[in-house]
Amino acid sequence: MRFFTGVGVVLLLGAAGAGGLWYTWGRDLPSVSDLDVLEFSGQTRVYDRNNALIGTLTPSLSSSGGVNRDLIKLNEISPWLQDAVVTSEDRRFFKHNGVDFIGITRGLIKGILKNDLEGGSSITQQVVKNTLLADLNSARTAERKFKEAVLAYQLERSFDKKQILNAYLNVIYWGDGGRSDIVGAETASRAYFRKGASELNLAESVYLATIIPAPNRRYKSFQAFRPLMKDLLGRMVEDGRVTQAQADAAWRTPIYPAGWRIGWNADGSLRSAVLENPARLQTNLNAAEAARGVGRYQYHAYLQAVEKELTPIIGRKALYGGGKIYTGMDLQAQQSAERASLNADLPDGATLGIALVSPKNGEVLALVGQKLTADRPSDWNNATQARRQVGSSIKPLLYTLALSKGWKQSDTVLDAPIRGDYQPKNYDGRWTGRYLTMRYSLDHSLNLTTVRTAQAVGLKDFEAKLRELGLTPPPNAGLSLSIGTLEASPLQLAAAYASFANGGLYYAPTLVRRVQDTRDKVLYTRPTPAAKRVWDAQTAWLGLDMLRGVVNDLEAPQGGLAVRARIPGVQVGGKTGTTNEIKDLWFAGVTPTVAGAVWVGKQEGGALPSWAYSGEIPTPIWQAAVSGTLAGKPSATFAEPGGITYRVVRQVNMAFLESNAGTEPVARDGESGSTGFFSRRSRTPAPAEQTEAQPQPAQQSTPPDAIAEPEPVQDTAPVEPVPEESVTEPVPEPAQSVSSDPASNGAATPQPTPAESVTAPPAEPEPVPFESTPDATGTITETPLQPEPLPTEDPTPVPDNSTPDPSAPDSSFNELPADDGVLNELPPAGQ
C-alpha cells in the first residue's frame, strides 16, 4: 500500500511540476505555423513614404547562423544530401514523434562509456531551436529544452516529415563564408562546390553532411575528418539508403571543396591536401549573388526591420502572401545613408550602424546595418539589433535632466577626483581642481564633472529618465552609468535624441504605416504615433542649446569634438561618444527635421586603433548621411519656446530661462550635496599648499570622450582644489560672434552686442585673483586679493554676503576679461 501511495505522490508531484513548467514557460510559445514559408509567393511589395517602390519581401528562415533567403523545396535538393543528413544527424527521424528518447539515451551512454558526447537533438528539435527559439538557441537551459520539446511535438502534428526535413535543410548553418554566413543547402552547395543543391553527387553530399556539427573547424582540417566520411557511408549502407557499391564508388570519387588543393589516389586515399584560399567560399557566394542581378540587396537593413516589426502583428503568411506595405522610409535619406556607409573610411575590421528618424513622429527614415561594400551585406543589423555601450553620448541626457531640476548652463561643478572606490578619470587623465560650467564640461566631455553631476542629480532619477526615453539602464551600473555604460542600438539613441528637436516629446520608432493584401484590403494601419512628454519645451530647448554648443562652440584646434558634424546652412546639435579601449565610437545628433545616430566598432567586439576618434570617424558619416537627406529640401529651424533668453558667459552665448537668467551661477561638488552662489571673489579658488590631489599627466592617448574608468582606488583624504600655478592652459582663440540668422549653425540665436563680444588677451603665466568693487556711478574697480588658505574639507564656494551698490551694473556675465581672476574655460593642455 505504501508503494502505491509513494507512486501516487511521485506522479502528483510530476504533474504539478509539469504544470508549473507550462505556467512558467509554455504560455507564450511562438506559433509553429510560422515555418510554413516555402509556399509563400514572396511578391509582397514595399513602398516608401512617397509611394516609391523600394523592394519586395523574400520569405526567409532564421537560424542561429543567420537568415536564409535562398529557400528551395525538397525536390530541388539532391536525394543524396537528404539521405546523408538524415543518417548523420537523426537516423530515427522517420520513426519518432519529434523527440528521440532512444537517441538521447544512446548519446548519453556513449558519452559516459567512451567519453564521446553525441548530440541527442532530433532534426525536428534542431528546426525549432534554429528558428522559433533562435533567441534562446545558444543557452543550455531548462527553459530552452522544455520549449524545444513542446514545439517539436507541435511541429510533428502540423507538418509531415518531408516538410520538416525541407525546413531543416534550408535553415542549417554550414559555416562562415567570411563576410556572410553559409545557411541552407543551396547556399552551402554554391559556397563549397559552385553548383546548385540539386546537382550534388553522393561524395559531395556526404562531405557536407559530415561537416555540419562543426563546419568551420572541420572545413579547415580535411585530412583529420576524411575518415568520418567513410564512417557515414558505412552507416548509410546499414540504413539501406545506399548500396555498398555506391558507397565504395563515392569513397573513390575525388572532391574539391572551395579553397583546397587536393591530390587523390585511385583508392580514395589522399596524396596531399592543402588549404590554399579559404576566402574562396566568400568568392563563390559573391559570384552566386552577382548572377541574380544588381540591387538584390538594396535597402537590405530597412526591409529586414520591416519584417521584424510586422511578423508579430500580421503573421508570416500575410507578410509574404503578396500585397503592399507602405513605410515611413524616406528614399532620399536611405540612399544617402547607404552612400555614407559605402564611402565610410573605417579602421580595419570595423563595421557600422546608421539610424535616422523623424522628430515629428518617430518614423524611421533610414537604416543601414553594416559597412556596405559591393557585395551582399551581413544579415546582422547593427542599426536595430546591436546593443553597444554609448559612451559620452549619454551625457546630454544627464545634463538636460539637471536643467529640468533648475540648474543653469552657467552653474559649475568641481573637476576633481571622486572620493571612494569608484575612480573615473577625464579622457587625458588630468583634472584642474576648479569649478567648471556645465556648458564647458559638455563641450569638452569631461568625466569627473559629469559623475559629480550625476551624484547631485541622483542616479535613480537618471535611470527613470532613461527608461522614459526608451533606453534600458544596466542593473547596478552605479555612477559609471553617467559616462556611458548604458547599452543601446543606434535606432534607440536616435529616438532618444529626437526629443531635443521636437520640444521634449519621445516617440517610439516605427517603420510601417499600412499593409494591404492582394485585393487592397487593409490588414494593418499604424495607430497615430503617441507622444510621451519627457522634457518640458523650455528644458528641451536648453538641452538642445548645449548640444548645439558641442558642435559650434569650439574649433578643432581648441578641442572641438564635433566640428565635422556641421552642415552649412543647417542648425545642428550633437554629441560624440567613445568607450573604454576604444571599442565603440558614436555620434548622435539632431537637425530640425532629422535625428540620427551612427555607431562604429568591430562586429565581434574588441579595441579599435588608438588613433580612432569619434569626432573623426562616425561624425563625418553622420554628417554625410544627414546632409544628403536634407539636400534640396526646404530649410527648417528649431522652434524656440517662450520664456527663453540669452547671456554671454565666459565668452559663450548660452540660453537661459527668463526666470533664472539673472541669478548667480551655483557651484556644486556633487559629493556633499552642498552648493553655493559664486561671487566675483569666490569664483577662483585661492592658492594653497600643494596637496596629494594634483593634476595628473596623461598616461596614454585616449579619445577625448572615452569613459576612462581605471581600477578602483581607495581615496584616503578629501580632495582640495589645485593651486593656480599648477594648471597650464593654452591661449584662447578669439571668440566667435553668434549669428541671429535662424539657419545659422551657431550655438544660440541672438547676436551679442559689441559690448558683450570679448576677445581674450594672451594668457598670463600666473593669473592673480581680483575683487570687483562698484562705486556709486557703476564704475568697477578691481583690486588684487591676498591668497587665502583652503579649508580642510572638500572645497565649497562660500557666498559673498556683502551688499553691492544697487546702482551698480550687473557684472555677472558678459564683461569678464581673461585676467580678472575668473577662469577662462579653455581646452585643457594637450587636447
PyMOL commands that set and color helices and strands:
alter all, ss='L'
color gray80, all
select helices_A, chain A and resi 2-25+32-35+74-76+79-89+101-114+123-130+134-136+142-158+161-171+185-193+197-199+202-211+215-219+222-238+244-252+280-290+300-320+331-343+391-404+438-443+447-457+459-468+478-483+490-501+537-552+556-558+563-565+580-582+618-630+724-726
alter helices_A, ss='H'
color red, helices_A
select strands_A, chain A and resi 44-47+53-57+61-63+66-68+173-176+181-183+260-264+270-275+324-327+350-357+364-368+388-389+412-414+435-437+487-488+505-506+512-516+522-525+532-533+573-578+584-590+595-602+644-649+652-657+666-668+675-677+770-774+780-784
alter strands_A, ss='S'
color yellow, strands_A
deselect
rebuild
show_as cartoon
